[in-house]
Amino acid sequence: MLPALPALPALPGQRDAEAAADAAPPVPVQWLDRHRVAVLRAQWTAVQAGFVDDPREAARSADEVLGRALTLLTEQVEQARHRLRALPQGPAPTTEELRGALREYHKVLDRILIV
């Protein structure tokens, strides 16, 4: 593993630019891969198609599809959280390492909040 490079001194206005970037609205990123999204959408389409013939069954099936989606989403968030917990390495992480970890937590929280 390569040693970390020392931090460069901030350029005039750099901290303001970084703060503005941190405050910018997050770019939406899907939590689920395309295949899982396609499967859930197909299941939802089937639920909607079945509503005319059996509304009660369609409502029950809708609950199941939503439950599957929530389970998959929860798994993805937990995996991200597990990775984040490992970010500040060593017994005494530097302030810069902790700042980086905090930014990553912020990115994950923003992803959750834009859903």
C-alpha positions in Angstrom: 0.0 0.0 0.0 1.4 3.4 -0.9 1.8 6.0 1.8 -0.7 8.9 1.7 0.5 12.1 0.1 0.6 15.2 2.2 -2.3 17.5 1.8 -1.6 20.5 -0.4 -2.3 24.0 1.0 -5.7 25.4 0.0 -5.8 27.8 -2.9 -7.6 31.1 -2.5 -11.3 30.4 -2.7 -10.8 26.6 -2.8 -12.6 26.0 0.5 -15.5 28.1 -0.7 -15.7 26.0 -3.9 -15.5 22.7 -1.9 -18.3 24.0 0.4 -20.4 24.9 -2.6 -19.8 21.5 -4.1 -20.8 19.8 -0.9 -24.0 21.9 -0.8 -24.9 21.2 -4.4 -27.9 19.0 -5.0 -27.0 15.4 -5.3 -27.0 13.6 -8.6 -29.5 10.8 -8.5 -27.9 7.3 -8.4 -29.9 4.2 -8.4 -29.4 1.8 -5.5 -30.5 -1.2 -7.4 -28.9 -2.7 -10.5 -30.7 -2.5 -13.8 -31.7 -6.2 -13.7 -33.4 -5.9 -10.3 -35.1 -2.7 -11.3 -36.4 -4.4 -14.5 -37.7 -7.4 -12.5 -39.5 -5.2 -10.0 -41.0 -3.1 -12.8 -42.2 -6.3 -14.6 -43.7 -7.5 -11.3 -45.4 -4.1 -10.9 -46.8 -4.2 -14.4 -48.2 -7.7 -13.7 -49.9 -6.3 -10.5 -51.5 -3.5 -12.5 -52.7 -5.8 -15.2 -54.3 -8.1 -12.7 -56.2 -5.3 -10.9 -59.2 -5.5 -13.3 -59.8 -9.2 -12.7 -59.0 -9.3 -9.0 -58.4 -6.0 -7.2 -57.9 -7.7 -3.8 -55.2 -10.0 -5.2 -53.6 -7.0 -7.0 -53.4 -5.1 -3.7 -51.9 -8.1 -1.9 -49.4 -8.5 -4.7 -48.5 -4.8 -4.7 -47.6 -5.1 -1.0 -45.3 -8.1 -1.9 -43.6 -6.2 -4.7 -43.1 -3.2 -2.4 -41.7 -5.5 0.3 -39.2 -7.0 -2.1 -38.1 -3.6 -3.2 -37.6 -2.4 0.3 -35.7 -5.5 1.3 -33.3 -5.0 -1.7 -32.9 -1.3 -1.0 -32.2 -2.0 2.7 -29.6 -4.5 1.8 -27.8 -2.0 -0.5 -27.9 0.8 2.2 -26.5 -1.6 4.8 -23.7 -2.6 2.4 -22.8 1.0 1.9 -22.9 1.6 5.6 -20.6 -1.3 6.2 -18.1 0.1 3.7 -18.3 3.5 5.3 -17.6 2.2 8.8 -14.2 0.8 7.5 -13.1 4.2 6.0 -11.3 5.8 8.8 -8.5 3.3 9.1 -6.1 2.7 12.0 -6.3 3.4 15.7 -6.0 7.2 15.2 -7.3 8.4 11.8 -6.3 11.9 10.8 -8.7 14.7 10.6 -8.4 14.6 6.8 -9.4 10.9 6.8 -12.3 11.6 9.0 -13.4 14.5 6.7 -13.3 12.2 3.8 -15.4 9.6 5.6 -17.9 12.3 6.6 -18.2 13.3 2.9 -18.9 9.7 2.0 -21.6 9.5 4.7 -23.1 12.7 3.3 -23.2 11.2 -0.2 -25.0 8.1 1.0 -27.5 10.2 3.1 -28.1 12.4 0.1 -28.8 9.3 -2.0 -31.3 8.1 0.6 -33.0 11.4 0.8 -33.6 11.9 -3.0 -35.4 8.6 -3.3 
